């Protein structure tokens, strides 16, 4: 059984049995940047129902962005949705890159050509030994060794080293263009890409919202988020929303560190700092001191306020 609230990271897949305006950030799993609203009454009997449509399920690795509730664990480890993806990736046959295919083909061609050249050389040497009357086991063995040496000499020993060095240089060049290549052999394939097309869910972004300018008083000029350092103003953003703030230590502040905000992505637009994932529910000072809650109204876009 899981007792979950805003800011919790889910340790396992679970079936929701009690919900109070609960929503979860499933962007890492589904690619949807908007938190998914959860409910207990939606039950799907079809096992092929898409993950994004299973509104009564919570998934390991996702964060609770709003509300609270209880859930029964249904899967852990490799049996979770993330675990299934990892298992499929481990079992997937990635195949060979175009460069690997060309190198393999080159190796076969060199071996065939070397064999074609070595065979006549061996035959001519044996014929010469027979004609001169010096044919023996030792002389024929020497001729065979010479032919094998010819085949081996035809293979360029420095080819793997040269290829590895070229790929390493290309990886360095691509890293300067913010292209991260984890496998060296994939460098040649990625280097041929001119355009990357993605859908609208923003899976290639950081899934964070950023405030560009803020006005904290009538008649005052707009300020950059980094310029807002008033402690009371920053705490007010959190008390009147579902976000929270963590102030840096004196040493960190001297080094230029800014207050860190945590909360729902939509609420973070009013804090002036990018944040993600973890948050508490600071509805009021009494909501933080452990006072028992009779009822909690979680803020959302329908009613732009919250309370306890």
Secondary structure by P-SEA (a helix, b strand, c coil): cccccccccccbbbbbccccccccccccccccccbbbbbcccccccccccccccccccccccccccccbbbbbcccccccaaaaaaaaaaaccccccaaaaaaaaaaaaaaaaaaaaaaaaaaaaaaaaaaaccccaaaaaaaaaaaaaaaaaacccaaaaaaaaaaaaaaaaaaaaccccccccaaaaaaaccbbbbcccccccccbbbbcccccccccccccccccccaaaaaaaaaaccbbbbbbcaaaaaacccccccccccccccccccccccccccccccccccccccbbbbbccccccccc
